[in-house]
């Protein structure tokens, strides 16, 4: 197996190569003046099994078309097989028609990646894990809760309560709390499908001193701000906000910190100043050593 570093995730591909000792090919890549992508394999790959590491975080459309180009080109050049690690998989939040006439975006994305030639797709904490059942290509969802919890342990937060939102969030809160030997609580949220405004309800937490709010994605920060506000009203002294995918759109981070969060913690699925822990080890365990 040969690792291939896509333009969006070279940093993570290098970590995987360092841990595993596998050969790493760094693609030649540039953007033309009009914004189009240029992709070239700098060496022969005929007859090889390739594992491409290419995130589809913003700019999503550019990173998706690059992922398509990489696989289509690899197959054309004679690669034996091509699989994809997309640490963050774009469009996974549009998994059903919330309003009449909407596109099922993730269905189209998965179909596009299959047509490119990928045999499998691995991703981390996909927003809608149930879509794997109807995916036209094997879609393997890898969980980063243990990696998150390892970092949170180092913060040594006194008697934390782990909080998350919704049924899927409860699974994450339970997993992280179990690793931290802590209690957890679940908030309920609702979103206006037209305005996008988020409303959060959180049952009163007993003996609340410090809280860790966990979620799979922080995008605009609206939900996190509401949860932090609710915890502050309940008397929480310190609140830490942790996620897997830190999109941090616009002033999301500023809003969360201004609401009273001590710190924002994200993984390196999307590189940013908030990337405090890595998913590299879990990817190696689940994707490479687990084969």
N, C-alpha and C positions, 0 to 999 in steps of 0.2 A: 504493500500500500504506500502511496505517495500523497503527502499533504500538499494542497494547492492554496496559496494565500490570495484570496480575492481582495480587490482594492479597499473594500469596506472594513475588512477584519484582519489586516496583516499583523497587527499587534497580538491578537489572540492566536493566530496560526503559529506565530513564533513561539508562544508559550507552549502550545501543544507539541511542537517539534522538540523543544527543549526537554520536556518531560518524557516523551516517548523515544526520542532518538530517531524518529522516522525522517526520511528525506523530505525536505520542503522546497517546493518550487514557488518562487515569487514571480508573478506575472508581470510582464511589461504593460504598463497602463499609462494613458494620458487622456486629457480632454482636449478635443479640438476647439477652436475659437467659438464655434456655434454651440458648444456644450455636448456634442456627441462623444461617446466613449470609444477608445481604442484599446483592444485587448490582444496580447500575443503571448504564446507559450515560448519561452526562450530556449527550450530544449525538447528533444523527442519524447513523446509519451505513448507511442504505439505499444499496445498490448498491456498497458499498466492499469491497475485499479486506482482511481483517484478519489480523494476525499477533499472536497472544496469547502473552505471556510469563508463564507461571504454573508455578512449580516445584511438585513434589508431595512435597517433603521433609516431615518431621514438623512439625505433625500431618498425616500423610498423608491420612487419610480426609477431613478438612475441606478440604484443598487440592485433592483430587480432585473432591469435589462442587462446589467453587467453579469448577474448570475446566469441569465439565459445565454448570453454570448459565450460564457466560459464553458458551459456544458455542451452547447451545440458545436462549438469549435473543437472541444476535446474529442467528441464522438467522431467528428469529421477527420480528425488527425489520427484516428485509430485507437483511442483509449478503449480498454477492455470494459470498464465500467466507470460510472461517475455517480457519486453520492454527495449530498449537500449538508453541511452544518450551517444553518441560519440561526445564530444565537437569538436574534429577535426576528420574528416572522411578521412582516407587515400585513395589514388588512385583515388580521384575524378577529378584529372586533366587529366586522361587518359579516357575520355568519348567518344572518337571517334578514328577512325584509321587515324592518321596523315600520316603514311607511310603504304604501302600495306603489309599485313601480320601481323600487330600489334594486340595484344590482347586488348579487351575492358575491361580494368582492373576493373573499378568500377562496371561493370555489374557482373563480377565474384565475387567481394567482397560482393555485395548486395545479390546475390544468395546464397553465403556461409552463410551469417548471417541469411537469411530466413530459410535455412535448419537446422540451429542450434536450431531454435525454437522461435526466436524473432517475436513478433507480430507487433511492430512498431520500427522505428529508428528515434531519434531526433538528429539533429546536428546543429552546429552554422556556419553561413555564409559559406555554402558549395561552393567550387570553381565553380562548374557547376550546378547551381540550376535547370536547365531544365531536369536533369536526373530523378528528382522526378516523372515526367510524365510517364516514362517507367520502373520505379523501380518495381521489383516483390514483394516488401513489402512496406507498407506505410512509406514514407520518409518525415519527417517534418523539414523544414529548418527555423531556428530561427535567427533573426537578432540582432546583438550586437552594431549597430551604436549608439543607445541612450546611452548605457553604455560607449562607447568610448567617445562620446561627453561630457558626464558628467565629465569625467576626464580631457578632454581638456579644459573645461571651467575653471577648477581650476588653469590651467597654466596662465590664464589671458594674452593670446597673443594679442598684439595690432593689430587691423584691419587685421586679417589673411585672406588669400585666401586659400580655401581648394582645393587641387589638387588630381586627381586620374587618372588612366589609363584605356582607353577603355570604351565600352558601359556599361558593368556591373559596372565598376569603377565609371562611371558618376552617377549611382544610389546611390552608397555609398557616393560620394562627395556631392551630392545634399542633402542627408539625414543628413549628419554631418553638412554641412553648414547651413541647416535650423535650427538645434538645436543651432548653435553658432551665428545665425543671421549674417552670413558672405557670401561673394561671393564665387563662385567655378569656377574651370576651369578643362578642360579635356585634357589629353595628349593622343596621339595615338602611339601605339607601334607595332613593328613587330619583329618576332623572326625567325632566321635561323633554320629550322627544323633539320638540320644536325649538325651544330656547337653549336646551342643554343644561339648565340650572339643576344642581344636585341638592337634594335634601337628605339629611342623615339623622337617624334616630339611634341612640345608644342607651341600652339599659344601664341603670346605675350599677357601678362596680364597687364592691365592698373593699375596704382597706386599700384604696387607691393612693399610691404615692408616686410611683414612676411608671410610665407607659412606653411601650414600643409598638408603633403602628406599622403593620406590614401589608404590602400589596404586591401584585405581580407587576403592575405598570404605574408610573406616575407620568401623566401627560400634561394637562394644563394645571393640575394641582387642586382643582375645585373640591374633589371628594376629600383629599387629605386635609385641606384647610377646615372643612366642616367637622371632620373627626377631631382634629386638634382643638378646635374651639369647644367642642362638646366635652372633651377631656379636661380642658382648663376650667370649665364651669363646674366640673365635678371635683376640682381640687387637686388635679395632678400637678406635681411640682416640676418634674422633668419629663419631656416627651421626645422620644427619638422616632424618626420616620425612616423606614427601610423599605426598599423595593428590589426587584430583580432588574427591571428595565427602566432606567431613568431617562425618559424622553425629555422632560423639563422644557416643555414648549413655552415660549414667551417668558413671562416673569413668574413661572410656576414656583421655582425655588425661593424667590424673594417673598412670594405670598405665603408659602409654608413657614418660612423662618419668621416672618413678621407676625404670623398667627401665634407663635410661641414655641415652635419646635427647636430643640437644642441642636440637632444635627440631621442632615439628610444623607442616607447611605444607599448606594446602588451598586450593582455588579458591573463587570466590564463587558457585558453583552453589547452595551452602547457606551463607547468611551467618553468620559467627561470628568470634570473635577470632582464629581460625587462618586466615582467608581472606587469604592473602598475595598471590595473583595472580588475574587476572580472565580469564574465558572470553569476554568481550564481543567482542574483536577476532576471534577464531576464529568466533564465531557470525555476525558481520557478513560475514566472508569466505565462509563456507560456505552460509549461509542467504539472505542479502539480496543480496550482490554476485554470488553464484554462480548466481542465478536466470537 
